[in-house]
Amino acid sequence: MKYFLMGYMGSGKSTIGPLLAEALSYKFLDFDTYIKEAEGNSISEIFKNKGEIYFRKAETRHLKALIDENDDDIVVALGGGTPCYGNNLQLIKEANTKTMYLNWNFKVLANRLWEAKAERPLIASMQSLEDLEDYIRKHLFERGFYYNQADVVVKVETQSPETLTAEILKKLL
């Protein structure tokens, strides 16, 4: 079984993913790293040099390749927008997979992302925390349709990564 973690950027997918994989005795894969290695450039560089449209098409191509790989014992942390573009969510749902959505409050996400915005091409130019909050609120409204189709939706508040992982496992198994 392939497990896919979904959620907005900064939601902790790359933190929870390895813990979940370890608990299941599965491998872990960060999809952004997978794309970076396949494309030979960081996500930021791809956005800067080739644009978001190129990136989203490449993302779908690499998602198809990942789904088609024979390694089913894997936990994948998707990029924040991956399930929301093209037919990506449909590709995931039609395969032998389970999906989990890490659902955060937009204000908490904004505070988490504000500190690391330089590393995030879509928000690097934000000038104020209020602008970032508005941006995230808009995105969560648009993406909620996709995220909420997850097999497991976990409301994230103040849980430690370990507690959150245990909560996900309880809902999955």
MDTraj code that builds the backbone (N, CA, C; nanometers):
import mdtraj as md
import numpy as np

residues = "MET LYS TYR PHE LEU MET GLY TYR MET GLY SER GLY LYS SER THR ILE GLY PRO LEU LEU ALA GLU ALA LEU SER TYR LYS PHE LEU ASP PHE ASP THR TYR ILE LYS GLU ALA GLU GLY ASN SER ILE SER GLU ILE PHE LYS ASN LYS GLY GLU ILE TYR PHE ARG LYS ALA GLU THR ARG HIS LEU LYS ALA LEU ILE ASP GLU ASN ASP ASP ASP ILE VAL VAL ALA LEU GLY GLY GLY THR PRO CYS TYR GLY ASN ASN LEU GLN LEU ILE LYS GLU ALA ASN THR LYS THR MET TYR LEU ASN TRP ASN PHE LYS VAL LEU ALA ASN ARG LEU TRP GLU ALA LYS ALA GLU ARG PRO LEU ILE ALA SER MET GLN SER LEU GLU ASP LEU GLU ASP TYR ILE ARG LYS HIS LEU PHE GLU ARG GLY PHE TYR TYR ASN GLN ALA ASP VAL VAL VAL LYS VAL GLU THR GLN SER PRO GLU THR LEU THR ALA GLU ILE LEU LYS LYS LEU LEU".split()
xyz = np.array([
    [0.0857, -0.1185, 0.0000],
    [0.0000, 0.0000, 0.0000],
    [0.0894, 0.1236, 0.0000],
    [0.0557, 0.2177, -0.0858],
    [0.1222, 0.3475, -0.0844],
    [0.0366, 0.4426, -0.0017],
    [0.1016, 0.5153, 0.0887],
    [0.0341, 0.6155, 0.1709],
    [0.0815, 0.7535, 0.1269],
    [-0.0132, 0.8427, 0.1022],
    [0.0187, 0.9787, 0.0584],
    [-0.0283, 1.0788, 0.1629],
    [0.0656, 1.1585, 0.2128],
    [0.0342, 1.2673, 0.3054],
    [0.0077, 1.3938, 0.2257],
    [-0.1064, 1.4560, 0.2528],
    [-0.1439, 1.5801, 0.1858],
    [-0.1572, 1.6902, 0.2899],
    [-0.1426, 1.8116, 0.2438],
    [-0.1598, 1.9266, 0.3312],
    [-0.0894, 2.0463, 0.2728],
    [-0.1219, 2.1608, 0.3250],
    [-0.0636, 2.2847, 0.2759],
    [0.0866, 2.2866, 0.3051],
    [0.1595, 2.3697, 0.2317],
    [0.3023, 2.3815, 0.2600],
    [0.3209, 2.4208, 0.4064],
    [0.4224, 2.3626, 0.4668],
    [0.4499, 2.3923, 0.6066],
    [0.3645, 2.3156, 0.7059],
    [0.2845, 2.2209, 0.6574],
    [0.1932, 2.1493, 0.7473],
    [0.2590, 2.0331, 0.8214],
    [0.3839, 2.0034, 0.7888],
    [0.4544, 1.8976, 0.8609],
    [0.4572, 1.7631, 0.7911],
    [0.4237, 1.7599, 0.6642],
    [0.4225, 1.6328, 0.5908],
    [0.5597, 1.5653, 0.5921],
    [0.6642, 1.6454, 0.5747],
    [0.8002, 1.5903, 0.5711],
    [0.8526, 1.5544, 0.7094],
    [0.7855, 1.5986, 0.8132],
    [0.8199, 1.5596, 0.9506],
    [0.7432, 1.4344, 0.9907],
    [0.6138, 1.4327, 0.9618],
    [0.5278, 1.3199, 0.9992],
    [0.5565, 1.1983, 0.9116],
    [0.5847, 1.2202, 0.7847],
    [0.6072, 1.1105, 0.6907],
    [0.7096, 1.0080, 0.7369],
    [0.8305, 1.0509, 0.7748],
    [0.9292, 0.9521, 0.8203],
    [0.8861, 0.8777, 0.9470],
    [0.8166, 0.9463, 1.0362],
    [0.7680, 0.8806, 1.1585],
    [0.6628, 0.7753, 1.1248],
    [0.5738, 0.8093, 1.0338],
    [0.4703, 0.7162, 0.9903],
    [0.5330, 0.5966, 0.9184],
    [0.6294, 0.6246, 0.8309],
    [0.6979, 0.5173, 0.7581],
    [0.7689, 0.4225, 0.8551],
    [0.8351, 0.4794, 0.9531],
    [0.9052, 0.3967, 1.0523],
    [0.8066, 0.3084, 1.1289],
    [0.6942, 0.3643, 1.1685],
    [0.5935, 0.2881, 1.2435],
    [0.5356, 0.1742, 1.1604],
    [0.5269, 0.1940, 1.0293],
    [0.4717, 0.0925, 0.9397],
    [0.5787, -0.0008, 0.8833],
    [0.7058, 0.0281, 0.9123],
    [0.8202, -0.0419, 0.8510],
    [0.8183, -0.0247, 0.6994],
    [0.7870, 0.0959, 0.6563],
    [0.7844, 0.1328, 0.5150],
    [0.9002, 0.2275, 0.4854],
    [0.9221, 0.2515, 0.3577],
    [1.0161, 0.3548, 0.3143],
    [0.9440, 0.4892, 0.3174],
    [1.0215, 0.5962, 0.3221],
    [0.9656, 0.7314, 0.3149],
    [1.0221, 0.8018, 0.1929],
    [0.9358, 0.8792, 0.1262],
    [0.9793, 0.9587, 0.0119],
    [0.9169, 1.0970, 0.0203],
    [1.0004, 1.1987, 0.0137],
    [0.9527, 1.3365, 0.0036],
    [0.9385, 1.3662, -0.1453],
    [0.8162, 1.3916, -0.1908],
    [0.7904, 1.4070, -0.3336],
    [0.8644, 1.5270, -0.3925],
    [0.8799, 1.6344, -0.3174],
    [0.9570, 1.7489, -0.3670],
    [1.1022, 1.7086, -0.3940],
    [1.1589, 1.6263, -0.3076],
    [1.2963, 1.5773, -0.3277],
    [1.3023, 1.4867, -0.4498],
    [1.2018, 1.4034, -0.4661],
    [1.1916, 1.3141, -0.5823],
    [1.1920, 1.3959, -0.7115],
    [1.1124, 1.5023, -0.7149],
    [1.1071, 1.5895, -0.8327],
    [1.2409, 1.6598, -0.8519],
    [1.2965, 1.7102, -0.7450],
    [1.4255, 1.7803, -0.7510],
    [1.5322, 1.6906, -0.8133],
    [1.5392, 1.5667, -0.7688],
    [1.6384, 1.4733, -0.8223],
    [1.6096, 1.4387, -0.9679],
    [1.4839, 1.4190, -1.0021],
    [1.4475, 1.3844, -1.1396],
    [1.4718, 1.5004, -1.2361],
    [1.4465, 1.6229, -1.1893],
    [1.4602, 1.7413, -1.2743],
    [1.6012, 1.8014, -1.2702],
    [1.6795, 1.7646, -1.1691],
    [1.8137, 1.8196, -1.1571],
    [1.8175, 1.9641, -1.1100],
    [1.7099, 2.0105, -1.0486],
    [1.7001, 2.1474, -0.9974],
    [1.6084, 2.1505, -0.8766],
    [1.6294, 2.2488, -0.7899],
    [1.5394, 2.2662, -0.6758],
    [1.4035, 2.3151, -0.7250],
    [1.3025, 2.2996, -0.6424],
    [1.1686, 2.3477, -0.6768],
    [1.1735, 2.4985, -0.7022],
    [1.2456, 2.5712, -0.6177],
    [1.2581, 2.7165, -0.6356],
    [1.3192, 2.7506, -0.7707],
    [1.4232, 2.6782, -0.8094],
    [1.4891, 2.7033, -0.9385],
    [1.3969, 2.6685, -1.0554],
    [1.3227, 2.5601, -1.0426],
    [1.2284, 2.5225, -1.1493],
    [1.1245, 2.6326, -1.1664],
    [1.0672, 2.6804, -1.0553],
    [0.9693, 2.7895, -1.0615],
    [1.0315, 2.9129, -1.1256],
    [1.1522, 2.9471, -1.0830],
    [1.2180, 3.0691, -1.1301],
    [1.2545, 3.0604, -1.2782],
    [1.3104, 2.9474, -1.3200],
    [1.3628, 2.9344, -1.4562],
    [1.2613, 2.8852, -1.5586],
    [1.1648, 2.8046, -1.5150],
    [1.0720, 2.7437, -1.6109],
    [0.9266, 2.7776, -1.5845],
    [0.8958, 2.8289, -1.4656],
    [0.7600, 2.8716, -1.4350],
    [0.6755, 2.7640, -1.3700],
    [0.5625, 2.8102, -1.3133],
    [0.4750, 2.7181, -1.2411],
    [0.4063, 2.6188, -1.3342],
    [0.3700, 2.6606, -1.4548],
    [0.3012, 2.5687, -1.5464],
    [0.3914, 2.4503, -1.5794],
    [0.5176, 2.4788, -1.6115],
    [0.6118, 2.3695, -1.6375],
    [0.6203, 2.2780, -1.5150],
    [0.6347, 2.3400, -1.3971],
    [0.6480, 2.2614, -1.2745],
    [0.5278, 2.1700, -1.2538],
    [0.4069, 2.2230, -1.2704],
    [0.2866, 2.1421, -1.2463],
    [0.2774, 2.0255, -1.3444],
    [0.3175, 2.0469, -1.4699],
    [0.3176, 1.9375, -1.5677],
    [0.4219, 1.8321, -1.5302],
    [0.5397, 1.8779, -1.4900],
    [0.6449, 1.7848, -1.4473],
    [0.6004, 1.7079, -1.3234],
    [0.5338, 1.7775, -1.2329],
    [0.4837, 1.7161, -1.1099],
    [0.3898, 1.5992, -1.1431],
    [0.2982, 1.6201, -1.2363],
    [0.2051, 1.5141, -1.2764],
    [0.2797, 1.3978, -1.3406],
    [0.3748, 1.4288, -1.4269],
    [0.4541, 1.3248, -1.4931],
    [0.5283, 1.2396, -1.3886],
    [0.5887, 1.3049, -1.2916],
    [0.6639, 1.2318, -1.1890],
    [0.5712, 1.1569, -1.0932],
    [0.4530, 1.2111, -1.0682],
    [0.3550, 1.1416, -0.9845],
    [0.3116, 1.0113, -1.0512],
    [0.2844, 1.0166, -1.1815],
    [0.2476, 0.8948, -1.2550],
    [0.3584, 0.7906, -1.2441],
    [0.4829, 0.8350, -1.2619],
    [0.5965, 0.7424, -1.2534],
    [0.6058, 0.6804, -1.1143],
    [0.5876, 0.7609, -1.0118],
    [0.5938, 0.7114, -0.8739],
    [0.4824, 0.6108, -0.8465],
    [0.3627, 0.6409, -0.8908],
    [0.2494, 0.5501, -0.8697],
    [0.2722, 0.4177, -0.9421],
    [0.3337, 0.4238, -1.0600],
    [0.3572, 0.3031, -1.1391],
    [0.4721, 0.2173, -1.0868],
    [0.5565, 0.2745, -1.0009],
    [0.6669, 0.1962, -0.9458],
    [0.6110, 0.0819, -0.8617],
    [0.6822, -0.0289, -0.8606],
    [0.6348, -0.1494, -0.7919],
    [0.6444, -0.1421, -0.6406],
    [0.7194, -0.0470, -0.5877],
    [0.7395, -0.0385, -0.4427],
    [0.6141, 0.0155, -0.3755],
    [0.5335, -0.0753, -0.3202],
    [0.4086, -0.0335, -0.2570],
    [0.4247, 0.0025, -0.1100],
    [0.5297, -0.0430, -0.0470],
    [0.5477, -0.0172, 0.0960],
    [0.6194, 0.1159, 0.1161],
    [0.5443, 0.2252, 0.0945],
    [0.6063, 0.3569, 0.0972],
    [0.5077, 0.4620, 0.1485],
    [0.5611, 0.5580, 0.2217],
    [0.4863, 0.6758, 0.2650],
    [0.5437, 0.7936, 0.1876],
    [0.4569, 0.8680, 0.1195],
    [0.4994, 0.9804, 0.0357],
    [0.4421, 1.1102, 0.0916],
    [0.5298, 1.2072, 0.1154],
    [0.4861, 1.3421, 0.1524],
    [0.4743, 1.4213, 0.0231],
    [0.3512, 1.4509, -0.0168],
    [0.3279, 1.5251, -0.1404],
    [0.3594, 1.6726, -0.1215],
    [0.3845, 1.7412, -0.2323],
    [0.3932, 1.8861, -0.2277],
    [0.2555, 1.9410, -0.1948],
    [0.2495, 2.0594, -0.1380],
    [0.1218, 2.1165, -0.0953],
    [0.0179, 2.1271, -0.2052],
    [0.0603, 2.1573, -0.3267],
    [-0.0341, 2.1733, -0.4366],
    [-0.0552, 2.0490, -0.5201],
    [0.0257, 1.9473, -0.4990],
    [0.0216, 1.8289, -0.5855],
    [-0.1183, 1.7713, -0.6051],
    [-0.1963, 1.7462, -0.5001],
    [-0.3273, 1.6838, -0.5241],
    [-0.4297, 1.7778, -0.5875],
    [-0.3966, 1.9044, -0.6003],
    [-0.4943, 2.0060, -0.6411],
    [-0.4840, 2.0461, -0.7877],
    [-0.3927, 1.9888, -0.8611],
    [-0.3718, 2.0300, -0.9998],
    [-0.3920, 1.9131, -1.0945],
    [-0.4418, 1.9463, -1.2133],
    [-0.4651, 1.8449, -1.3149],
    [-0.5519, 1.7335, -1.2598],
    [-0.5158, 1.6123, -1.2942],
    [-0.5899, 1.4959, -1.2439],
    [-0.5080, 1.4198, -1.1394],
    [-0.4204, 1.4918, -1.0697],
    [-0.3305, 1.4263, -0.9740],
    [-0.4039, 1.3498, -0.8648],
    [-0.5051, 1.4107, -0.8057],
    [-0.5771, 1.3413, -0.6984],
    [-0.6471, 1.2168, -0.7526],
    [-0.7017, 1.2266, -0.8710],
    [-0.7665, 1.1114, -0.9332],
    [-0.6647, 0.9989, -0.9552],
    [-0.5450, 1.0332, -1.0029],
    [-0.4399, 0.9329, -1.0221],
    [-0.4086, 0.8618, -0.8906],
    [-0.3988, 0.9402, -0.7843],
    [-0.3675, 0.8843, -0.6525],
    [-0.4811, 0.7942, -0.6043],
    [-0.6044, 0.8428, -0.6152],
    [-0.7205, 0.7689, -0.5635],
    [-0.7458, 0.6394, -0.6413],
    [-0.7121, 0.6372, -0.7699],
    [-0.7371, 0.5187, -0.8520],
    [-0.6320, 0.4099, -0.8316],
    [-0.5217, 0.4447, -0.7699],
    [-0.4160, 0.3470, -0.7419],
    [-0.4432, 0.2833, -0.6050],
    [-0.3636, 0.1849, -0.5703],
    [-0.3772, 0.1175, -0.4405],
    [-0.3114, 0.2053, -0.3341],
    [-0.3855, 0.3068, -0.2871],
    [-0.3284, 0.4059, -0.1956],
    [-0.4247, 0.4395, -0.0826],
    [-0.3699, 0.5020, 0.0185],
    [-0.4477, 0.5681, 0.1238],
    [-0.3930, 0.7093, 0.1335],
    [-0.4831, 0.8048, 0.1543],
    [-0.4417, 0.9445, 0.1649],
    [-0.4773, 0.9998, 0.3019],
    [-0.3910, 1.0873, 0.3502],
    [-0.4106, 1.1519, 0.4795],
    [-0.3886, 1.3012, 0.4619],
    [-0.4767, 1.3808, 0.5212],
    [-0.4686, 1.5265, 0.5129],
    [-0.4382, 1.5836, 0.6502],
    [-0.3294, 1.6583, 0.6612],
    [-0.2940, 1.7292, 0.7838],
    [-0.3586, 1.8665, 0.7771],
    [-0.4654, 1.8843, 0.8524],
    [-0.5511, 2.0029, 0.8448],
    [-0.5166, 2.1014, 0.9569],
    [-0.4557, 2.2125, 0.9203],
    [-0.4132, 2.3161, 1.0147],
    [-0.4996, 2.4400, 1.0024],
    [-0.5056, 2.5188, 1.1070],
    [-0.5648, 2.6519, 1.1052],
    [-0.4731, 2.7437, 1.0240],
    [-0.5311, 2.8309, 0.9414],
    [-0.4506, 2.9148, 0.8525],
    [-0.3576, 3.0096, 0.9279],
    [-0.3993, 3.0580, 1.0437],
    [-0.3140, 3.1504, 1.1207],
    [-0.1891, 3.0789, 1.1735],
    [-0.2066, 2.9564, 1.2174],
    [-0.0923, 2.8788, 1.2664],
    [0.0029, 2.8494, 1.1508],
    [-0.0532, 2.8106, 1.0358],
    [0.0301, 2.7867, 0.9179],
    [0.1072, 2.9122, 0.8790],
    [0.0403, 3.0261, 0.8797],
    [0.1052, 3.1519, 0.8420],
    [0.2236, 3.1805, 0.9333],
    [0.2054, 3.1619, 1.0617],
    [0.3156, 3.1854, 1.1556],
    [0.4309, 3.0884, 1.1319],
    [0.3984, 2.9633, 1.1030],
    [0.5029, 2.8639, 1.0746],
    [0.5790, 2.8998, 0.9476],
    [0.5054, 2.9419, 0.8445],
    [0.5670, 2.9707, 0.7151],
    [0.6408, 3.1036, 0.7111],
    [0.5970, 3.1997, 0.7899],
    [0.6578, 3.3326, 0.7877],
    [0.8080, 3.3239, 0.8150],
    [0.8448, 3.2349, 0.9053],
    [0.9861, 3.2202, 0.9429],
    [1.0704, 3.1598, 0.8310],
    [1.0094, 3.0818, 0.7427],
    [1.0849, 3.0106, 0.6388],
    [1.0414, 3.0501, 0.4986],
    [0.9838, 3.1686, 0.4830],
    [0.9253, 3.2058, 0.3542],
    [1.0279, 3.2159, 0.2420],
    [1.1526, 3.2479, 0.2730],
    [1.2549, 3.2607, 0.1690],
    [1.2760, 3.1292, 0.0943],
    [1.2474, 3.0175, 0.1594],
    [1.2656, 2.8851, 0.0988],
    [1.1428, 2.8397, 0.0203],
    [1.0385, 2.9190, 0.0187],
    [0.9118, 2.8817, -0.0453],
    [0.8840, 2.9781, -0.1601],
    [0.9019, 2.9339, -0.2849],
    [0.8908, 3.0265, -0.3984],
    [0.7558, 3.0963, -0.4111],
    [0.6489, 3.0320, -0.3701],
    [0.5168, 3.0935, -0.3863],
    [0.4896, 3.2048, -0.2860],
    [0.5664, 3.2096, -0.1767],
    [0.5401, 3.3118, -0.0742],
    [0.6616, 3.3979, -0.0416],
    [0.7726, 3.3754, -0.1103],
    [0.8976, 3.4445, -0.0768],
    [0.8850, 3.5965, -0.0819],
    [0.7993, 3.6474, -0.1671],
    [0.7885, 3.7931, -0.1837],
    [0.6839, 3.8579, -0.0925],
    [0.6198, 3.7808, -0.0072],
    [0.5184, 3.8373, 0.0830],
    [0.5826, 3.9414, 0.1748],
    [0.5151, 4.0552, 0.1885],
    [0.5708, 4.1666, 0.2655],
    [0.5225, 4.1722, 0.4101],
    [0.4099, 4.1078, 0.4396],
    [0.3590, 4.1133, 0.5767],
    [0.2921, 3.9810, 0.6134],
    [0.2860, 3.9568, 0.7421],
    [0.2196, 3.8367, 0.7924],
    [0.0719, 3.8379, 0.7544],
    [0.0102, 3.9542, 0.7547],
    [-0.1318, 3.9654, 0.7180],
    [-0.1533, 3.9250, 0.5723],
    [-0.0621, 3.9677, 0.4829],
    [-0.0717, 3.9272, 0.3423],
    [-0.0588, 3.7760, 0.3294],
    [0.0328, 3.7191, 0.4049],
    [0.0524, 3.5743, 0.4015],
    [-0.0718, 3.5019, 0.4531],
    [-0.1314, 3.5516, 0.5601],
    [-0.2546, 3.4915, 0.6124],
    [-0.3647, 3.4937, 0.5077],
    [-0.3812, 3.6070, 0.4388],
    [-0.4832, 3.6177, 0.3338],
    [-0.4561, 3.5186, 0.2212],
    [-0.3315, 3.5083, 0.1820],
    [-0.2905, 3.4173, 0.0749],
    [-0.3215, 3.2719, 0.1131],
    [-0.2851, 3.2347, 0.2345],
    [-0.3090, 3.0973, 0.2804],
    [-0.4582, 3.0696, 0.2927],
    [-0.5324, 3.1638, 0.3477],
    [-0.6779, 3.1462, 0.3621],
    [-0.7416, 3.1225, 0.2247],
    [-0.7013, 3.2007, 0.1250],
    [-0.7525, 3.1852, -0.0119],
    [-0.7164, 3.0468, -0.0665],
    [-0.5902, 3.0082, -0.0513],
    [-0.5465, 2.8774, -0.1001],
    [-0.6194, 2.7629, -0.0313],
    [-0.6343, 2.7716, 0.0990],
    [-0.7037, 2.6638, 0.1706],
    [-0.8492, 2.6534, 0.1272],
    [-0.9106, 2.7675, 0.0972],
    [-1.0475, 2.7654, 0.0459],
    [-1.0507, 2.6941, -0.0894],
    [-0.9566, 2.7286, -0.1778],
    [-0.9518, 2.6678, -0.3111],
    [-0.9140, 2.5197, -0.3053],
    [-0.8211, 2.4872, -0.2205],
    [-0.7683, 2.3510, -0.2153],
    [-0.8462, 2.2581, -0.1228],
    [-0.9298, 2.3137, -0.0380],
    [-1.0050, 2.2327, 0.0571],
    [-1.0839, 2.1214, -0.0091],
    [-1.1397, 2.1488, -0.1262],
    [-1.2150, 2.0480, -0.2008],
    [-1.1305, 1.9227, -0.2229],
    [-1.0037, 1.9416, -0.2569],
    [-0.9141, 1.8288, -0.2841],
    [-0.8645, 1.7651, -0.1543],
    [-0.8151, 1.8486, -0.0646],
    [-0.7609, 1.7970, 0.0610],
    [-0.8642, 1.7155, 0.1382],
    [-0.9880, 1.7606, 0.1398],
    [-1.0911, 1.6941, 0.2199],
    [-1.1416, 1.5642, 0.1592],
    [-1.0904, 1.5267, 0.0431],
    [-1.1214, 1.3960, -0.0141],
    [-1.0284, 1.2871, 0.0396],
    [-0.9374, 1.3238, 0.1265],
    [-0.8438, 1.2266, 0.1843],
    [-0.9198, 1.1177, 0.2594],
    [-0.8620, 0.9995, 0.2629],
    [-0.9209, 0.8886, 0.3378],
    [-0.9233, 0.9191, 0.4873],
    [-0.8216, 0.9903, 0.5337],
    [-0.8113, 1.0275, 0.6747],
    [-0.7815, 1.1768, 0.6823],
    [-0.8638, 1.2494, 0.7565],
    [-0.8404, 1.3922, 0.7805],
    [-0.8065, 1.4081, 0.9282],
    [-0.6910, 1.4678, 0.9548],
    [-0.6460, 1.4859, 1.0927],
    [-0.6366, 1.6350, 1.1215],
    [-0.7117, 1.6792, 1.2193],
    [-0.7068, 1.8187, 1.2641],
    [-0.5808, 1.8354, 1.3480],
    [-0.4918, 1.9230, 1.3019],
    [-0.3660, 1.9447, 1.3725],
    [-0.3782, 2.0710, 1.4558],
    [-0.3462, 2.0578, 1.5827],
    [-0.3512, 2.1739, 1.6721],
    [-0.2160, 2.1889, 1.7402],
    [-0.1989, 2.1249, 1.8533],
    [-0.0725, 2.1388, 1.9261],
    [-0.0047, 2.0044, 1.9491],
    [-0.0501, 1.9008, 1.8801],
    [0.0070, 1.7686, 1.9017],
    [0.1552, 1.7667, 1.8630],
    [0.2312, 1.6859, 1.9338],
    [0.3696, 1.6616, 1.8935],
    [0.3665, 1.5759, 1.7670],
    [0.4753, 1.5742, 1.6895],
    [0.4783, 1.4868, 1.5715],
    [0.4507, 1.3407, 1.6065],
    [0.5009, 1.2957, 1.7192],
    [0.4804, 1.1563, 1.7602],
    [0.3333, 1.1287, 1.7922],
    [0.2686, 1.2208, 1.8621],
    [0.1268, 1.2058, 1.8949],
    [0.0422, 1.2096, 1.7683],
    [0.0766, 1.2992, 1.6780],
    [0.0046, 1.3106, 1.5513],
    [0.0192, 1.1826, 1.4690],
    [0.1392, 1.1269, 1.4667],
    [0.1627, 1.0012, 1.3951],
    [0.0780, 0.8893, 1.4545],
    [0.0730, 0.8813, 1.5859],
    [-0.0088, 0.7786, 1.6527],
    [-0.1564, 0.7971, 1.6189],
    [-0.2012, 0.9211, 1.6125],
    [-0.3407, 0.9505, 1.5778],
    [-0.3721, 0.9054, 1.4349],
    [-0.2804, 0.9313, 1.3434],
    [-0.2989, 0.8888, 1.2038],
    [-0.3045, 0.7368, 1.1960],
    [-0.2127, 0.6699, 1.2622],
    [-0.2096, 0.5232, 1.2600],
    [-0.3388, 0.4643, 1.3142],
    [-0.3899, 0.5227, 1.4207],
    [-0.5151, 0.4749, 1.4805],
    [-0.6296, 0.4856, 1.3799],
    [-0.6322, 0.5935, 1.3023],
    [-0.7389, 0.6124, 1.2036],
    [-0.7187, 0.5256, 1.0797],
    [-0.5940, 0.4948, 1.0475],
    [-0.5636, 0.4159, 0.9276],
    [-0.5847, 0.2670, 0.9469],
    [-0.5467, 0.2193, 1.0634],
    [-0.5422, 0.0730, 1.0829],
    [-0.6628, 0.0203, 1.1588],
])
top = md.Topology()
chain = top.add_chain()
for i, resn in enumerate(residues, 1):
    res = top.add_residue(resn, chain, resSeq=i)
    for name in ("N", "CA", "C"):
        top.add_atom(name, md.element.get_by_symbol(name[0]), res)
traj = md.Trajectory(xyz[None], top)
